[in-house]
Amino acid sequence: MATAFDTPLDQAALDQLFVEARTFNHYTDRPVSEADLRAIWDLTKMGPTSANQLPARFVWCTSPEAKERLALCASDSNADKIRAAPVSLVIGMDTEFHEYLPQLFPHADAKSWFDGNRELREASAFRNSSLQGGYFILAARALGFGTGPMSGFDAGAVDKAFFADQPSVRTNFIATLGHGDTAKLHDRSPRPAFETFNRIV
């Protein structure tokens, strides 16, 4: 008997998430509400991370003041995108994520795996917060939004601007969010065939 776990999504869903989905640099004037942000997070948090670490820490910049703070940490072209987007956000990573593991992973003493091993925590925080950033993109697309993930920023400046009160948190990457303006899309960049970057061994 088929279940939700072994039935493929239909083509329309695959198109929305992957095939026809795009990275947006421009957005329409349609607003993005706090309820929308919470809905995106409620999907994002369900994506798998190692031992349910959930090390990502999101800062959703919705006010002009917050977006300006972030824009001042970015390259000129990215700064314009940050200011113009309905929402801009910082995806950070908490290197002290293990303090939450007794609640998030209660069936094992997972906290002890990371106690006293900062190098392991940093590697795990980066890897798993990157995964969560990917889940954020897919969650936003699934709910009808567009995103514009980007590099091109001063991570130390972003940390100072948004995580000064959380010294264990550092910036992974930044992004914009809104209802994408499809009229301003450029041609899609190419994607390689399977054989280009893959091997079956």
C-alpha positions in Angstrom: 0.0 0.0 0.0 1.4 3.4 -1.0 2.2 5.9 1.7 3.2 9.5 1.8 6.8 8.4 2.0 7.0 6.4 -1.2 4.7 8.2 -3.6 6.5 10.7 -5.9 5.4 14.3 -6.0 3.5 15.2 -9.1 5.3 17.2 -11.8 3.8 20.5 -10.8 5.3 20.2 -7.3 8.7 19.2 -8.8 8.5 22.2 -11.1 7.8 24.5 -8.2 10.6 23.2 -6.0 13.3 22.5 -8.6 12.7 22.4 -12.4 11.1 25.8 -12.9 12.2 27.4 -9.6 14.6 30.3 -9.8 16.8 32.5 -7.7 15.3 35.9 -7.4 17.0 39.3 -7.3 13.8 41.3 -7.6 10.4 40.9 -5.9 6.9 42.2 -6.4 5.2 44.5 -3.8 3.2 41.7 -2.3 3.8 41.7 1.4 5.3 38.9 3.5 3.7 38.6 6.9 5.1 37.3 10.2 2.7 34.4 9.8 4.4 33.6 6.5 7.8 33.6 8.2 6.5 31.3 10.9 5.1 28.9 8.2 8.4 28.8 6.4 10.2 28.0 9.7 7.7 25.3 10.6 8.6 23.5 7.4 12.3 24.3 7.6 12.7 22.9 11.0 11.4 19.5 9.9 14.4 18.9 7.6 16.9 16.3 8.9 20.1 17.4 10.7 22.7 15.2 12.4 21.2 14.1 15.8 18.5 16.7 15.3 21.1 19.4 16.0 19.2 22.3 14.4 22.2 24.7 14.7 20.8 27.3 12.4 19.8 30.6 13.9 17.7 32.8 11.6 17.4 36.6 11.8 14.5 37.8 9.7 15.1 41.5 8.7 11.7 43.0 8.0 12.1 46.7 9.0 14.0 49.2 6.9 16.4 49.7 9.8 17.3 46.0 10.1 17.7 45.7 6.3 19.9 48.7 6.2 22.1 47.2 9.0 22.5 44.1 6.9 23.0 46.0 3.6 25.9 47.9 5.2 27.7 44.6 5.6 27.3 43.5 2.0 28.8 44.3 -1.4 27.2 47.2 -3.3 25.1 45.0 -5.6 23.9 42.8 -2.8 23.2 45.8 -0.6 20.7 47.1 -3.1 19.0 43.7 -3.2 18.8 43.5 0.6 17.2 47.0 0.8 14.7 46.3 -1.9 13.5 42.9 -0.7 10.4 42.5 1.4 12.5 40.4 3.8 16.2 39.8 4.1 17.7 37.3 6.5 20.8 36.0 8.1 21.3 32.3 8.4 23.6 31.9 11.3 25.1 28.8 13.0 25.3 28.2 16.8 28.5 26.4 17.7 27.0 25.8 21.2 24.1 23.9 19.6 24.9 20.9 21.8 23.5 22.6 24.8 20.0 22.0 23.4 20.6 18.3 22.6 19.1 17.0 25.8 15.8 18.4 24.6 16.2 17.9 20.9 17.7 14.4 21.0 16.6 13.0 24.3 17.0 9.3 23.6 20.8 9.5 23.8 23.4 11.5 25.6 24.3 13.4 22.4 25.5 16.5 24.3 28.5 14.5 25.6 29.6 13.8 22.1 30.4 17.5 21.6 31.4 18.6 25.1 35.0 19.9 25.0 35.4 19.5 21.3 35.0 22.9 19.6 36.4 21.7 16.3 33.7 19.1 16.0 31.0 21.5 17.0 32.1 24.1 14.4 32.2 21.5 11.6 28.8 20.1 12.6 27.3 23.6 13.0 28.5 24.6 9.6 27.4 21.4 7.8 24.0 21.2 9.4 23.1 24.9 9.3 24.0 24.8 5.6 21.5 22.0 5.2 18.9 24.1 7.1 19.6 27.0 4.7 18.7 24.6 1.8 15.6 23.5 3.6 14.6 27.2 4.0 14.9 27.7 0.3 12.7 24.7 -0.5 10.2 25.6 2.3 9.8 29.1 0.9 9.4 27.7 -2.7 6.8 25.2 -1.4 4.8 28.0 0.1 4.9 30.2 -3.0 7.8 32.5 -2.2 11.1 33.2 -4.0 14.5 33.5 -2.4 17.9 35.0 -3.3 20.7 33.3 -1.3 24.0 35.1 -1.5 27.6 35.5 -0.5 29.3 38.8 -1.0 29.2 40.1 2.5 31.5 40.7 5.5 30.7 37.8 7.9 32.5 39.5 10.8 30.4 42.7 10.3 27.2 40.7 10.1 28.2 38.9 13.3 28.8 42.2 15.0 25.5 43.7 13.7 23.2 40.8 14.6 24.9 38.3 16.9 26.9 40.6 19.3 24.8 39.3 22.2 25.3 35.7 21.1 29.0 35.1 20.8 28.6 31.4 20.0 26.7 32.3 16.8 28.4 33.1 13.5 27.0 33.9 10.1 26.8 31.2 7.5 25.1 33.0 4.6 22.4 35.6 3.8 19.4 35.7 1.6 16.4 37.7 0.5 12.8 36.6 0.5 9.5 37.6 -1.1 7.2 37.0 -4.0 9.6 36.8 -7.0 9.2 39.2 -9.9 9.3 36.8 -12.9 9.3 39.7 -15.3 12.9 40.6 -14.3 14.5 37.1 -14.5 17.5 36.5 -16.6 18.0 33.4 -18.7 18.6 30.3 -16.5 22.2 29.3 -16.2 23.0 25.8 -17.6 22.9 22.6 -15.5 25.2 19.7 -16.4 24.2 16.2 -17.5 24.5 13.4 -15.0 27.7 12.2 -16.4 29.5 15.5 -15.9 29.9 15.4 -12.2 28.7 11.9 -11.2 30.0 8.4 -11.0 28.3 5.2 -10.2 30.8 2.8 -8.6 
